Amino acid sequence: MTDAAFPHLGWNPAPGSPAEIAALRSKLTSSAAALGTAHRLVRRLLGESSYWAGEAADAFREALDGELPRYLGNAHRSLTKAADRLGTWHDSLVSYQTTAGRYETQAALHTKSLRTAESTHAATTSRADASPSDLHAATTALTEAREALHHVRRLARELEETHRAEAARVAKCLNEATDRLAPEEPGVLSKALDWISEDLGDVLSDASAVMGFAGLVLGVAFPPVGLGLMILATGASMGALALHLSNDKVRTSLRDGFTKGEFDADFWDNAVTLTGDALGSVPGVAALAQGAKAVRASSALAGSESLAGVGAGAREFASASKSSMDELRNIENPLTEWALREAHPTVRSSVKYGVPATGAVTAASHYSSLDENDTASNAATAVDGVRVAVEDAPTSAARIAYAWATLSR
């Protein structure tokens, strides 16, 4: 069948859509980047969990360790390799199609010349008075026109073979990327992607609770360690919030609760989790805002856009953010401070560490057999809800007020 875009060649020697290939490459690149980020997060969580001991800690590490990190790393390399190969194929296809267009233009000119030569040859041979030289010239012109058209079509056939061979090499490379780097067990890569979309947010929330409590305890004797753990806990909360908000099941559960009155266990679990994630993100957002303010002030004074100025601004941002985070870490819960203002220091200390400790305990319960028990799971949600109300919310409110006052100066 003749290709409408190549009427003179008669077929398309380089089929394909560079735009679709570029779009697919972009999607693969984005997916590879997401897998790489997930792989780094899992490895980082495993590293941070070394400070946590006990059965719950072992269950937490077992949930993240094993085959999952390897699958995530392999899938990241697999998709990266596939995206790179598609990029090369895209550039080759653009070049092939440019050449095919040039051959079609040449074929159009040669077809026109052939029709002219055929007409001249027919007219010459029909003339009774045509001389031998006229007949020879007409025949030669006809032969040359046919050979010229045949030659450009032969070049187009060679281009088609090159295109087909390169396409086969691309397909083989993509298959090898999957066979050698991705999990061999059917469905494992899909399971890993499902885990990323559904469970990674919960793991980050739990890790934030554990690191927040660890930072509170260790920060007394080792302030730098406490600050570092708070930074990690805040980052985990921000990541968990983003993942939970992007989860369709979470959004649907909350929407059904507010629009249909379905205030079931899933609704409360998701509501408490999102609230905790949002409150846990407060120090990070406030610290970033303080860093940005410091950079603006520094830029206004220096008035420099040089590379040195950019470097100084980056250092100013990091210093101000770290200082702000350290100040926010030391802000106490105003509710418990007021309620226990006349209590014995031992009681105040027990409450100060006991309430945040419940977050670590409920987080640990998610990686034990208790998580499969509806009663225990609902109880953990209730405990988290109370903790958010009496600890996270008042403390975050105090931190927001402090940050707002600082930024408004």
C-alpha positions as CSV (number, residue, x, y, z in Angstrom):
1,M,0.0,0.0,0.0
2,T,1.3,3.4,-1.0
3,D,2.0,5.8,1.9
4,A,0.2,9.0,1.4
5,A,3.2,11.0,2.7
6,F,5.5,9.2,0.3
7,P,3.6,9.0,-3.0
8,H,6.7,8.9,-5.2
9,L,8.8,6.4,-3.2
10,G,5.6,4.4,-2.6
11,W,6.3,3.6,1.1
12,N,7.7,5.2,4.3
13,P,11.2,4.0,4.8
14,A,11.5,5.3,8.4
15,P,8.2,5.0,10.2
16,G,7.8,6.1,13.8
17,S,6.8,9.1,16.0
18,P,9.7,11.0,17.5
19,A,7.2,13.0,19.6
20,E,5.8,9.8,21.2
21,I,9.3,8.4,21.8
22,A,10.3,11.6,23.5
23,A,7.2,11.5,25.7
24,L,7.9,7.9,26.6
25,R,11.5,8.7,27.4
26,S,10.4,11.6,29.6
27,K,8.0,9.3,31.5
28,L,10.8,6.6,32.0
29,T,13.2,9.3,33.2
30,S,10.7,10.6,35.7
31,S,9.9,7.0,36.9
32,A,13.7,6.2,37.2
33,A,14.2,9.4,39.2
34,A,11.3,8.4,41.6
35,L,12.7,4.9,42.0
36,G,16.2,6.3,42.7
37,T,14.7,8.6,45.4
38,A,12.8,5.7,47.0
39,H,16.0,3.6,47.0
40,R,18.0,6.3,48.7
41,L,15.2,6.9,51.3
42,V,15.0,3.2,52.1
43,R,18.8,2.9,52.5
44,R,18.7,6.1,54.7
45,L,15.9,4.7,56.9
46,L,17.8,1.5,57.3
47,G,20.8,3.4,58.4
48,E,19.0,5.6,60.8
49,S,17.2,2.6,62.3
50,S,20.5,1.4,63.7
51,Y,19.8,3.7,66.7
52,W,16.6,1.8,67.5
53,A,16.7,-1.7,69.1
54,G,14.2,-4.3,70.1
55,E,11.7,-6.5,68.4
56,A,9.8,-3.6,66.8
57,A,13.1,-2.3,65.4
58,D,13.9,-5.7,64.0
59,A,10.5,-5.9,62.3
60,F,10.9,-2.4,61.0
61,R,14.3,-3.2,59.4
62,E,13.0,-6.5,58.1
63,A,10.1,-4.7,56.3
64,L,12.5,-2.5,54.5
65,D,15.5,-4.8,54.2
66,G,15.9,-7.9,52.1
67,E,14.9,-7.9,48.4
68,L,13.2,-4.5,48.3
69,P,16.3,-2.2,48.2
70,R,17.8,-4.5,45.5
71,Y,14.7,-4.4,43.5
72,L,14.4,-0.6,43.7
73,G,18.0,-0.1,42.8
74,N,17.8,-2.6,39.9
75,A,14.6,-1.0,38.6
76,H,16.1,2.4,38.8
77,R,19.1,1.3,36.7
78,S,16.8,-0.6,34.3
79,L,14.6,2.4,33.6
80,T,17.6,4.8,33.3
81,K,19.2,2.6,30.8
82,A,16.0,2.2,28.8
83,A,15.4,6.0,28.8
84,D,19.0,6.6,27.6
85,R,18.5,4.1,24.8
86,L,15.2,5.7,23.8
87,G,16.9,9.1,23.6
88,T,19.5,7.7,21.2
89,W,16.7,6.1,19.1
90,H,14.8,9.3,19.1
91,D,17.8,11.2,17.6
92,S,18.4,8.4,15.1
93,L,14.8,8.4,14.0
94,V,14.7,12.1,13.5
95,S,17.8,11.8,11.2
96,Y,16.3,8.8,9.4
97,Q,13.1,10.7,8.7
98,T,15.0,13.7,7.5
99,T,16.8,11.5,5.0
100,A,13.6,9.8,4.0
101,G,12.1,13.2,3.3
102,R,15.0,14.1,1.1
103,Y,14.7,10.8,-0.8
104,E,11.0,11.5,-1.4
105,T,11.8,14.9,-2.8
106,Q,14.4,13.4,-5.2
107,A,11.9,10.7,-6.2
108,A,9.4,13.3,-7.0
109,L,11.9,15.1,-9.3
110,H,12.9,11.8,-10.9
111,T,9.3,10.8,-11.4
112,K,8.6,14.0,-13.2
113,S,11.7,13.6,-15.4
114,L,10.6,10.0,-16.1
115,R,7.2,11.0,-17.3
116,T,8.7,13.7,-19.5
117,A,11.2,11.2,-20.9
118,E,8.4,8.6,-21.5
119,S,6.3,11.2,-23.3
120,T,9.3,12.3,-25.4
121,H,10.2,8.8,-26.2
122,A,6.6,7.9,-27.2
123,A,6.4,11.0,-29.4
124,T,9.8,10.3,-31.0
125,T,9.1,6.7,-31.8
126,S,5.7,7.5,-33.3
127,R,7.3,10.0,-35.8
128,A,8.0,8.5,-39.2
129,D,10.7,11.1,-39.8
130,A,12.5,10.6,-36.5
131,S,16.3,10.3,-37.1
132,P,18.4,7.5,-35.5
133,S,20.0,10.1,-33.3
134,D,16.7,11.4,-32.0
135,L,15.6,7.9,-31.2
136,H,18.8,7.2,-29.4
137,A,18.6,10.4,-27.4
138,A,15.0,9.7,-26.4
139,T,15.8,6.1,-25.4
140,T,18.9,7.2,-23.4
141,A,16.9,9.9,-21.6
142,L,14.2,7.4,-20.8
143,T,16.8,4.8,-19.5
144,E,18.6,7.4,-17.4
145,A,15.3,8.7,-15.9
146,R,14.3,5.1,-14.9
147,E,17.7,4.4,-13.4
148,A,17.7,7.6,-11.4
149,L,14.3,6.8,-9.9
150,H,15.4,3.2,-9.3
151,H,18.6,4.5,-7.6
152,V,16.8,6.8,-5.1
153,R,14.3,4.0,-4.3
154,R,17.2,1.6,-3.7
155,L,18.7,4.2,-1.3
156,A,15.3,4.4,0.4
157,R,15.3,0.5,0.7
158,E,18.8,0.7,2.3
159,L,17.6,3.3,4.7
160,E,14.6,1.1,5.6
161,E,16.9,-1.8,6.4
162,T,19.1,0.5,8.5
163,H,16.0,1.7,10.3
164,R,14.7,-1.8,10.9
165,A,18.0,-3.1,12.2
166,E,18.4,-0.1,14.6
167,A,14.9,-0.6,15.8
168,A,15.6,-4.3,16.5
169,R,18.7,-3.3,18.4
170,V,16.7,-0.9,20.5
171,A,14.1,-3.5,21.3
172,K,16.8,-6.0,22.2
173,C,18.5,-3.4,24.5
174,L,15.2,-2.6,26.2
175,N,14.6,-6.3,26.8
176,E,18.0,-6.8,28.2
177,A,17.5,-3.9,30.5
178,T,14.5,-5.6,31.9
179,D,15.9,-9.1,31.9
180,R,19.2,-8.3,33.5
181,L,18.4,-5.5,35.9
182,A,14.7,-5.8,36.8
183,P,13.4,-8.5,39.2
184,E,13.0,-11.8,37.4
185,E,9.9,-12.9,39.4
186,P,6.7,-11.7,37.6
187,G,5.0,-8.9,39.3
188,V,7.8,-8.1,41.8
189,L,8.6,-4.7,40.1
190,S,4.9,-4.0,40.2
191,K,4.7,-4.9,43.9
192,A,7.7,-2.6,44.6
193,L,6.0,0.3,42.8
194,D,2.7,-0.4,44.7
195,W,4.7,-0.4,47.9
196,I,6.2,3.0,47.0
197,S,2.8,4.5,46.3
198,E,0.9,3.0,49.2
199,D,3.3,2.2,52.1
200,L,6.3,4.5,51.8
201,G,4.3,7.4,53.2
202,D,3.4,5.3,56.3
203,V,7.0,4.2,56.8
204,L,8.1,7.9,56.6
205,S,5.5,8.9,59.2
206,D,6.6,6.1,61.5
207,A,10.2,7.0,61.0
208,S,9.5,10.6,61.8
209,A,7.8,9.7,65.1
210,V,10.8,7.4,66.1
211,M,13.4,9.9,65.1
212,G,11.6,12.8,66.8
213,F,11.5,10.9,70.1
214,A,15.1,9.8,69.7
215,G,16.1,13.4,69.0
216,L,14.3,14.6,72.1
217,V,16.1,12.0,74.3
218,L,19.5,12.2,72.8
219,G,19.4,16.0,72.4
220,V,19.8,16.5,76.1
221,A,23.3,14.9,76.2
222,F,24.2,15.4,72.6
223,P,22.6,18.5,71.2
224,P,24.0,18.1,67.6
225,V,22.6,14.6,67.5
226,G,19.2,15.9,68.6
227,L,19.3,18.6,66.0
228,G,20.2,16.2,63.3
229,L,17.5,13.8,64.2
230,M,14.9,16.6,64.3
231,I,16.0,17.6,60.8
232,L,15.6,14.1,59.6
233,A,12.3,13.7,61.3
234,T,11.0,16.9,59.8
235,G,12.1,15.8,56.3
236,A,10.4,12.5,56.8
237,S,7.2,14.2,57.8
238,M,7.3,16.5,54.8
239,G,7.9,13.5,52.5
240,A,5.1,11.5,54.2
241,L,2.7,14.4,53.8
242,A,3.4,14.7,50.1
243,L,3.0,11.0,49.6
244,H,-0.2,10.7,51.6
245,L,-1.7,13.7,49.8
246,S,-0.9,12.1,46.4
247,N,-2.5,8.7,47.5
248,D,-5.9,8.2,45.9
249,K,-7.1,5.9,48.7
250,V,-6.3,8.5,51.3
251,R,-8.0,11.3,49.5
252,T,-11.1,9.2,48.8
253,S,-11.4,8.1,52.4
254,L,-11.2,11.7,53.6
255,R,-13.6,12.9,50.9
256,D,-16.1,10.2,51.8
257,G,-15.9,11.1,55.4
258,F,-16.7,14.8,54.8
259,T,-19.2,14.4,52.0
260,K,-20.9,11.1,52.8
261,G,-20.5,11.0,56.6
262,E,-18.4,7.8,56.4
263,F,-16.3,8.4,59.6
264,D,-15.0,4.9,59.8
265,A,-11.7,3.6,61.0
266,D,-9.9,4.3,57.8
267,F,-11.1,8.0,57.9
268,W,-9.8,8.6,61.4
269,D,-6.5,6.7,60.7
270,N,-5.9,8.9,57.6
271,A,-7.0,12.1,59.3
272,V,-4.7,11.5,62.3
273,T,-1.8,10.5,60.0
274,L,-2.2,13.6,57.7
275,T,-2.5,15.9,60.7
276,G,0.6,14.4,62.3
277,D,2.5,14.7,59.0
278,A,1.5,18.4,58.6
279,L,2.4,19.3,62.2
280,G,5.7,17.4,61.9
281,S,6.5,19.5,58.8
282,V,6.1,22.8,60.6
283,P,9.8,23.1,61.8
284,G,11.1,22.4,58.3
285,V,8.9,24.9,56.6
286,A,9.7,27.5,59.3
287,A,13.4,26.9,59.0
288,L,13.3,27.1,55.2
289,A,11.4,30.4,55.5
290,Q,13.9,31.8,58.0
291,G,16.7,30.7,55.6
292,A,15.0,32.5,52.7
293,K,14.6,35.6,54.8
294,A,18.3,35.6,55.7
295,V,19.3,35.2,52.0
296,R,17.0,38.2,51.0
297,A,18.5,40.3,53.7
298,S,22.0,39.4,52.7
299,S,21.4,40.0,49.0
300,A,19.9,43.4,49.7
301,L,23.0,44.4,51.6
302,A,25.5,42.9,49.2
303,G,23.7,43.7,46.0
304,S,25.8,41.1,44.2
305,E,24.7,38.5,41.7
306,S,28.2,37.1,41.2
307,L,29.0,33.4,41.8
308,A,30.7,34.4,45.1
309,G,27.5,36.1,46.1
310,V,25.4,33.0,45.3
311,G,27.8,30.9,47.3
312,A,27.6,33.3,50.3
313,G,23.8,33.3,50.0
314,A,23.7,29.5,50.1
315,R,25.9,29.5,53.2
316,E,23.7,32.1,54.8
317,F,20.6,30.1,54.0
318,A,22.0,26.9,55.5
319,S,23.2,28.7,58.6
320,A,20.0,30.5,59.2
321,S,17.9,27.4,58.6
322,K,20.0,25.3,61.0
323,S,19.9,28.0,63.7
324,S,16.1,28.4,63.3
325,M,15.6,24.6,63.5
326,D,17.7,24.5,66.7
327,E,15.6,27.2,68.3
328,L,12.4,25.5,67.3
329,R,13.7,22.2,68.8
330,N,14.0,23.8,72.2
331,I,10.4,25.2,72.3
332,E,8.4,23.3,75.0
333,N,4.8,22.3,74.8
334,P,2.9,25.3,76.3
335,L,-0.1,23.1,77.3
336,T,1.9,20.7,79.4
337,E,4.0,23.6,80.7
338,W,0.9,25.3,82.0
339,A,-0.9,22.2,83.2
340,L,2.2,20.9,85.2
341,R,3.5,24.3,86.3
342,E,3.3,23.3,89.9
343,A,4.1,19.6,89.5
344,H,7.2,17.9,90.7
345,P,10.1,18.0,88.2
346,T,10.0,14.2,87.9
347,V,6.4,14.3,86.9
348,R,7.1,17.0,84.4
349,S,10.0,15.1,82.9
350,S,7.9,11.9,82.7
351,V,5.2,13.7,80.8
352,K,7.7,15.5,78.5
353,Y,9.2,12.3,77.4
354,G,6.3,9.9,77.9
355,V,3.8,11.6,75.5
356,P,6.2,11.7,72.5
357,A,7.3,8.1,73.4
358,T,3.8,6.9,72.6
359,G,4.4,8.0,69.0
360,A,7.4,5.7,68.8
361,V,5.4,2.9,70.4
362,T,2.5,3.1,68.0
363,A,4.9,3.4,65.1
364,A,6.6,0.3,66.2
365,S,3.2,-1.5,66.5
366,H,2.7,-1.1,62.7
367,Y,5.5,-3.6,62.1
368,S,4.4,-6.2,64.5
369,S,1.5,-8.7,64.6
370,L,-0.6,-6.1,66.5
371,D,-1.1,-4.3,63.2
372,E,-3.2,-7.2,61.9
373,N,-5.5,-6.9,64.9
374,D,-8.3,-4.4,64.3
375,T,-8.8,-3.6,67.9
376,A,-5.1,-2.9,68.5
377,S,-4.9,-0.9,65.3
378,N,-7.8,1.3,66.2
379,A,-6.4,1.7,69.7
380,A,-3.1,2.9,68.2
381,T,-5.0,5.4,66.0
382,A,-6.8,6.7,69.1
383,V,-3.5,7.1,71.0
384,D,-2.0,8.9,68.1
385,G,-5.0,11.2,67.9
386,V,-4.7,12.1,71.6
387,R,-1.0,12.6,71.2
388,V,-1.5,14.9,68.3
389,A,-4.1,16.9,70.2
390,V,-2.1,17.3,73.5
391,E,1.5,17.3,72.2
392,D,2.0,17.9,68.5
393,A,-0.7,20.6,68.0
394,P,0.2,22.8,71.0
395,T,3.9,22.5,70.3
396,S,3.5,23.2,66.6
397,A,1.3,26.2,67.4
398,A,4.0,27.6,69.7
399,R,6.6,27.0,67.0
400,I,4.4,28.7,64.4
401,A,3.9,31.7,66.6
402,Y,7.6,31.9,67.3
403,A,8.5,31.6,63.6
404,W,5.9,34.2,62.6
405,A,7.3,36.6,65.2
406,T,10.8,36.0,64.0
407,L,10.0,36.4,60.3
408,S,8.0,39.6,61.0
409,R,10.9,41.4,62.6
